[in-house]
């Protein structure tokens, strides 16, 4: 339990029920007693340009899948294919995209093309976005509500103790004009700390939280929104940061009801970031979905270093939205591209008509965020993924002339608070397909991450490409996060047995 209300600076009494932490590992995923939940989608199929020339999707800046996959590999457990989302693995890393020159165009667009490491007959097209940066000194003030799960399931070292450390680190980076409130929930929900700018009060309130009881998650979210509304600041960052293992077993537990609650408050200017912790009963499906609906982002925290990365190095991106409802649409010229597939983004696919419909919700970009998307394409005349159809009437008609473009990229977005989308465009010349060279540098690393994600998902389009090939493609990076990626590819190879499939 937690106190129902305390004045700023006063620390409530510890919960009445205390569950000691334990180092005993929970049951492995897929075994009785493990209730982890993922929203896995089948690997996207091949598209024929002659019949489906347009691909549309919402951007995704979430990175939770990468850290969660790391958790499985580091503990020696097989990675569930549904837990690996290739786009989140790609977007975990920073690439050499230029900063935008004008905040009226909040992100830059980078495109480049290479041959495909796992298929010499195809080409990789990379589309990269980079948002403008905002420093702590120049961002708007923040009205933050830390919503902390203190239920019994949080009583292991990888959960509540890590939550407290992560939120202490975030509080330590706030400005004097920021305000922080804390709501905790277990058997019931309570306001632990009213809005304050005193970092010492925040640290003291976090220190008193202990795990115990069931999970009144719905009640906790409702109280957090009420707290955020009461302290709402026009022109500020009004955001709830939910830290939980996602085990909502008391109160609102239906995802649709949660989504409606989050959407209603999103439209009123209060956004939501979700931070996932722990294992055994982790509900990633809910965590990712409500963050998306709440115009926020989702991350999985498996270590103090990851907490530093998400809530320290990337704090501005976590807090400040620079563009909302960002959509990408690519139209391929069938005279130049016979077939294509978008690698990842299976749960972000949109209908073609959704692109210009400003009522359709899409992903948001924070300050400094990057988004990377990779298409694998078959140039016209090259061997495709499917054989030539037997009957002439079933074959696409040959193009009368070959145009000068391989494809045309459109991006739509709204500025913060806006209701009408703006559009940016970029043509990719046809000549880059014929002149494509093997990927190097950043492009090679992005291809390596894409291959890693596809192998973890069991993607059928990688032929005999192995984790050893992934490591070779990644090279010898100097960046600590990329070095760790190479080590994770080695762990994945060991779990796969190191053969052709590995």
C-alpha positions in Angstrom: 0.0 0.0 0.0 1.0 3.6 -0.4 -0.3 6.8 1.3 -3.2 8.4 -0.3 -1.8 12.0 -0.2 1.3 13.6 1.3 2.6 17.2 1.1 5.7 17.9 -1.0 8.8 16.9 0.9 7.1 14.5 3.3 8.0 10.9 2.8 5.1 8.4 3.4 5.4 5.3 5.5 6.7 2.2 3.9 4.0 -0.2 2.4 2.2 -2.3 4.9 3.0 -5.5 2.9 6.7 -6.1 2.0 7.9 -8.7 -0.4 11.6 -9.3 -0.1 13.6 -9.2 -3.3 14.8 -12.5 -4.6 17.5 -13.6 -7.1 15.5 -16.8 -8.1 14.9 -16.6 -11.8 11.2 -16.9 -12.9 10.1 -19.7 -15.3 11.5 -19.5 -18.8 9.3 -18.0 -21.5 6.9 -20.5 -23.0 6.9 -22.7 -19.9 4.1 -23.0 -17.2 4.1 -20.1 -14.8 5.6 -17.6 -17.4 2.9 -15.2 -18.6 5.0 -12.8 -20.8 2.9 -11.4 -23.6 4.0 -10.1 -27.0 2.1 -8.8 -30.0 4.0 -10.8 -32.6 3.1 -10.3 -36.3 4.0 -12.6 -39.2 7.0 -11.5 -41.3 5.7 -9.2 -44.1 5.2 -10.8 -47.5 6.7 -9.9 -50.8 4.9 -7.2 -52.9 4.8 -7.2 -56.7 5.2 -3.6 -57.9 2.9 -4.2 -60.9 -0.1 -4.9 -58.6 0.9 -3.1 -55.3 3.3 -0.3 -56.1 2.7 1.7 -52.9 4.0 0.9 -49.4 2.7 3.0 -46.4 3.7 2.8 -42.8 3.8 4.7 -39.5 7.3 5.5 -38.1 8.4 3.7 -34.9 10.9 5.3 -32.5 10.5 2.6 -29.8 13.6 0.6 -28.9 12.3 -1.8 -26.3 12.6 -4.9 -28.4 16.4 -4.5 -28.6 17.0 -4.4 -24.8 14.4 -7.2 -24.3 16.1 -9.4 -26.8 19.4 -8.7 -25.1 17.9 -9.9 -21.9 17.0 -13.2 -23.4 20.4 -13.7 -25.0 22.4 -12.6 -21.9 20.4 -15.1 -19.7 21.0 -18.0 -22.1 17.3 -18.3 -23.1 16.0 -18.6 -26.7 14.7 -15.4 -28.1 10.9 -15.7 -28.9 10.5 -14.7 -32.5 7.5 -12.5 -31.5 9.7 -10.5 -29.2 12.1 -9.5 -32.0 10.9 -6.5 -34.0 13.5 -5.6 -36.6 12.6 -1.9 -36.8 13.1 -1.5 -33.1 16.5 -3.1 -33.3 17.5 -0.8 -36.2 16.3 2.3 -34.4 18.2 1.4 -31.2 21.3 2.8 -32.9 22.5 6.3 -34.0 23.5 6.7 -37.7 25.3 9.5 -39.5 22.2 11.4 -40.6 22.6 15.2 -40.9 20.8 17.6 -38.5 17.9 19.4 -40.0 18.7 23.0 -40.9 15.2 24.5 -40.2 12.8 23.7 -37.3 9.9 24.3 -39.7 11.1 21.1 -41.3 11.8 19.2 -38.0 13.8 16.3 -39.5 16.2 15.7 -42.3 15.8 12.9 -44.9 18.6 10.7 -46.0 18.4 8.0 -48.6 21.0 5.6 -50.0 21.2 2.3 -51.8 23.5 -0.7 -51.7 23.7 -4.2 -52.9 22.1 -6.7 -50.5 24.6 -8.8 -48.5 22.4 -11.9 -48.4 21.0 -11.7 -51.9 23.2 -10.5 -54.9 20.1 -10.1 -57.1 18.5 -7.5 -54.9 19.2 -4.0 -53.5 18.7 -2.3 -50.1 17.2 1.1 -50.0 17.7 3.0 -46.7 15.4 5.8 -45.6 16.7 7.7 -42.6 15.1 10.6 -40.6 16.8 12.7 -37.9 15.0 15.2 -35.7 16.5 18.4 -34.5 18.1 18.4 -31.1 16.9 20.2 -28.0 19.1 20.7 -25.0 18.0 20.6 -21.4 18.4 24.4 -21.2 16.3 25.1 -24.3 13.5 22.5 -24.0 10.1 23.6 -22.5 9.6 23.1 -18.7 8.2 19.7 -17.7 5.3 18.5 -15.6 6.1 14.9 -15.0 4.2 12.2 -13.1 6.2 9.1 -12.3 3.7 6.2 -12.1 5.4 3.4 -10.3 4.2 -0.2 -10.0 4.9 -1.3 -6.5 3.0 -4.6 -6.6 4.4 -7.9 -5.4 5.6 -8.9 -8.8 8.0 -6.0 -8.8 10.0 -7.3 -5.8 13.0 -8.6 -7.6 16.4 -6.8 -8.2 15.7 -6.3 -12.0 12.4 -4.5 -11.3 11.6 -2.0 -8.5 15.2 -1.4 -7.4 16.1 -0.7 -11.0 13.0 1.5 -11.4 14.0 3.6 -8.5 17.6 4.0 -9.7 16.4 4.9 -13.2 13.9 7.6 -12.0 16.4 9.0 -9.5 18.8 9.5 -12.5 16.0 11.3 -14.5 15.0 13.5 -11.5 18.7 14.5 -11.1 18.7 16.0 -14.6 15.6 18.1 -14.2 15.6 21.9 -14.1 14.4 24.2 -11.3 11.3 25.1 -13.3 10.3 21.4 -13.8 7.8 19.7 -11.5 7.7 16.0 -10.6 4.9 14.1 -8.9 4.9 10.4 -7.9 2.0 8.0 -7.9 2.4 4.4 -6.8 0.0 1.5 -7.1 -0.2 -2.0 -5.7 -3.4 -3.2 -3.9 -4.6 0.4 -4.3 -3.2 3.5 -5.8 -1.9 6.6 -3.9 -0.2 9.9 -4.4 3.2 9.6 -2.9 4.6 13.0 -3.8 2.8 16.1 -4.9 4.3 18.3 -7.6 7.7 19.5 -6.5 11.0 20.9 -7.9 13.0 19.6 -5.0 15.2 16.8 -6.2 15.8 15.7 -2.6 12.1 15.2 -2.0 11.9 13.0 -5.2 14.8 10.9 -4.2 13.4 10.4 -0.6 9.9 9.5 -1.9 11.4 6.9 -4.3 13.6 5.5 -1.6 10.5 4.6 0.5 8.8 2.5 -2.1 8.7 -1.2 -1.6 6.9 -4.0 -3.4 3.8 -5.8 -2.1 0.2 -6.6 -3.0 -1.7 -7.0 -6.3 -1.5 -4.7 -9.3 -4.2 -2.0 -9.4 -2.8 -0.7 -12.6 -6.0 0.9 -13.9 -6.6 2.8 -10.7 -2.9 3.9 -10.7 -3.2 5.3 -14.3 -6.4 7.1 -13.5 -4.8 8.8 -10.5 -1.7 9.6 -12.5 -3.7 11.4 -15.1 -5.7 13.2 -12.4 -2.5 14.4 -10.9 -1.1 15.5 -14.3 -4.3 17.4 -15.0 -4.3 19.2 -11.7 -0.7 20.4 -12.3 -1.1 20.9 -16.1 1.1 23.6 -17.6 0.3 25.1 -20.9 3.2 25.1 -23.3 5.1 22.6 -21.1 5.8 18.9 -21.4 3.0 17.3 -19.6 3.9 13.6 -19.5 3.3 10.5 -17.4 6.2 8.0 -17.2 4.9 4.6 -16.3 7.4 2.1 -14.9 6.1 -1.5 -14.6 6.5 -5.1 -15.6 3.1 -4.7 -17.2 1.2 -7.1 -15.0 -2.2 -5.4 -14.7 -4.3 -7.8 -12.7 -6.6 -5.5 -10.8 -8.7 -2.7 -12.2 -8.5 -1.9 -15.9 -6.9 -4.9 -17.5 -8.5 -4.8 -20.9 -6.1 -3.3 -23.5 -9.0 -1.5 -25.3 -10.2 0.2 -22.2 -6.6 1.3 -21.4 -6.2 2.6 -24.9 -9.3 4.7 -24.7 -8.2 6.2 -21.4 -4.8 7.0 -22.7 -6.1 8.4 -26.0 -8.6 10.7 -24.2 -5.8 12.3 -22.1 -3.4 12.4 -25.1 -6.0 14.6 -26.9 -6.0 16.9 -23.9 -2.2 17.3 -24.0 -0.9 14.7 -21.6 1.4 12.2 -23.2 2.6 8.8 -22.0 6.0 7.1 -21.9 6.2 3.4 -20.8 9.3 1.8 -19.3 9.3 -2.0 -19.0 11.2 -3.9 -16.4 11.8 -7.6 -15.4 10.7 -10.9 -16.7 8.3 -13.8 -16.1 5.1 -11.8 -16.3 6.2 -9.0 -18.6 3.4 -7.7 -20.8 5.1 -6.0 -23.7 2.1 -6.1 -25.9 0.3 -3.7 -23.5 3.4 -1.5 -22.8 4.2 -0.8 -26.5 0.6 -0.3 -27.5 -0.4 2.3 -24.9 2.8 4.2 -25.4 2.0 4.5 -29.1 -1.6 5.5 -28.4 -0.3 8.0 -25.8 2.0 9.8 -28.3 5.0 8.7 -26.3 7.6 6.0 -26.6 8.3 2.7 -25.1 11.7 1.3 -23.8 12.7 -1.7 -21.9 15.2 -1.2 -19.1 17.4 -4.2 -18.3 20.4 -2.5 -16.7 21.6 0.8 -15.1 23.4 1.5 -18.4 20.2 1.2 -20.4 18.5 3.5 -17.8 21.3 6.1 -18.4 20.9 5.8 -22.2 17.1 6.2 -22.2 16.6 8.6 -19.4 19.9 10.4 -19.5 21.6 10.5 -22.9 18.2 10.5 -24.7 16.1 12.4 -22.2 15.2 15.3 -24.6 13.9 12.7 -27.1 12.0 11.0 -24.3 10.3 14.2 -23.3 10.0 16.7 -26.2 7.9 15.9 -29.3 8.9 17.7 -32.4 6.6 16.1 -35.0 3.5 14.0 -34.6 1.6 11.5 -36.8 4.7 10.9 -39.0 3.9 8.6 -41.9 6.1 7.3 -44.8 4.8 6.3 -48.2 7.0 4.9 -51.0 5.8 4.5 -54.5 7.9 2.2 -56.7 8.1 2.5 -60.5 7.4 -1.0 -62.0 9.7 -0.1 -64.9 12.6 -0.1 -62.4 11.5 -2.3 -59.5 9.8 -5.6 -60.0 9.3 -6.6 -56.3 10.0 -5.2 -52.9 9.6 -5.9 -49.2 9.8 -3.6 -46.2 12.0 -5.1 -43.5 10.2 -4.9 -40.2 7.4 -2.4 -39.3 4.8 -5.3 -39.6 2.7 -3.7 -36.8 3.0 -0.2 -38.3 1.6 -0.9 -41.7 -1.0 1.6 -42.9 -3.5 1.5 -45.8 -2.5 3.6 -48.8 -5.5 6.0 -48.2 -4.4 6.5 -44.5 -1.4 8.5 -45.7 -3.3 11.7 -46.5 -6.0 11.2 -43.9 -5.0 13.5 -41.0 -7.4 11.7 -38.7 -5.3 8.5 -38.8 -2.9 8.4 -35.8 0.7 7.6 -36.5 4.1 7.7 -34.7 5.6 10.7 -33.1 9.3 11.9 -33.2 11.1 13.4 -30.2 13.9 15.8 -30.3 17.0 14.1 -31.6 15.2 10.9 -32.5 16.2 9.0 -35.5 14.1 6.6 -37.7 15.6 4.1 -40.1 13.7 1.9 -42.6 15.1 -0.6 -45.1 13.5 -1.9 -48.2 14.9 -4.8 -50.1 14.0 -4.5 -53.8 14.3 -6.6 -57.0 15.4 -4.4 -59.9 13.3 -5.0 -63.1 14.7 -7.9 -65.1 16.6 -9.4 -62.1 15.6 -12.8 -60.6 12.8 -12.3 -58.1 11.6 -14.1 -55.0 8.8 -15.8 -57.0 9.2 -17.5 -60.4 7.8 -16.1 -63.6 4.1 -16.9 -64.0 3.2 -19.5 -66.6 0.3 -17.8 -68.3 1.0 -14.5 -70.2 -2.2 -13.0 -68.9 -0.9 -13.4 -65.3 2.4 -11.6 -66.0 2.7 -7.8 -65.6 2.9 -6.0 -68.9 6.3 -4.7 -69.9 6.8 -1.0 -69.3 6.8 1.0 -72.4 9.7 3.2 -71.2 12.0 3.2 -68.3 11.6 6.2 -66.1 14.3 8.1 -64.3 13.2 7.2 -60.8 13.3 4.0 -58.9 10.8 5.2 -56.3 9.3 8.3 -54.8 9.4 8.9 -51.0 6.7 11.0 -49.3 6.6 11.9 -45.6 3.7 13.5 -43.8 3.8 15.0 -40.3 2.2 17.6 -38.1 4.0 20.1 -36.0 3.3 19.9 -32.3 -0.2 21.1 -31.6 -1.0 21.1 -35.3 -4.0 19.5 -37.0 -3.0 19.7 -40.6 -0.1 17.6 -42.0 2.8 18.9 -44.0 4.6 16.9 -46.6 8.2 16.3 -47.7 9.3 14.4 -50.7 12.4 12.8 -52.1 12.9 10.9 -55.4 15.5 8.1 -55.6 17.1 8.0 -59.0 16.9 4.7 -61.0 20.6 4.8 -61.8 21.5 4.0 -58.2 20.1 0.5 -58.5 22.4 -0.4 -61.4 25.3 1.4 -59.8 24.8 0.0 -56.3 27.9 -1.1 -54.4 28.3 -3.3 -51.3 27.3 -1.5 -48.1 30.0 0.1 -46.1 30.1 2.1 -42.9 26.8 3.0 -41.4 24.9 1.3 -44.2 26.7 -1.9 -43.6 26.0 -1.7 -39.9 22.3 -1.1 -40.5 22.2 -4.1 -42.9 23.9 -6.2 -40.2 21.3 -5.2 -37.6 18.5 -5.9 -40.1 19.9 -9.4 -40.8 20.2 -10.0 -37.1 16.6 -9.1 -36.5 15.4 -11.2 -39.4 17.3 -14.2 -38.2 15.8 -13.9 -34.7 12.4 -13.7 -36.3 12.9 -16.7 -38.6 12.6 -14.5 -41.7 12.6 -16.9 -44.7 14.3 -14.4 -47.1 17.9 -14.6 -45.7 18.9 -17.8 -47.6 22.2 -19.1 -46.0 23.2 -15.9 -44.3 24.6 -16.7 -40.8 25.1 -14.8 -37.5 28.8 -15.1 -38.4 28.1 -13.1 -41.5 26.2 -10.6 -39.4 29.3 -10.0 -37.3 31.5 -9.7 -40.3 29.2 -7.1 -41.8 29.0 -5.1 -38.6 32.8 -4.8 -38.7 34.9 -3.7 -35.7 33.0 -0.7 -34.3 34.4 1.7 -31.7 31.1 2.7 -30.3 30.3 0.7 -27.1 26.7 0.0 -28.1 27.8 -1.3 -31.5 30.5 -3.4 -29.9 27.8 -4.9 -27.6 25.8 -5.7 -30.7 28.6 -7.8 -32.1 28.8 -9.7 -28.8 25.1 -10.3 -28.9 25.3 -11.7 -32.4 27.9 -14.1 -31.1 25.6 -15.2 -28.3 22.8 -15.7 -30.8 25.1 -17.8 -33.0 25.9 -20.0 -30.0 22.3 -20.5 -29.2 21.6 -21.4 -32.9 24.4 -24.0 -32.9 26.7 -22.2 -35.3 25.6 -24.1 -38.3 24.0 -22.8 -41.6 21.0 -21.5 -39.6 23.4 -19.9 -37.1 
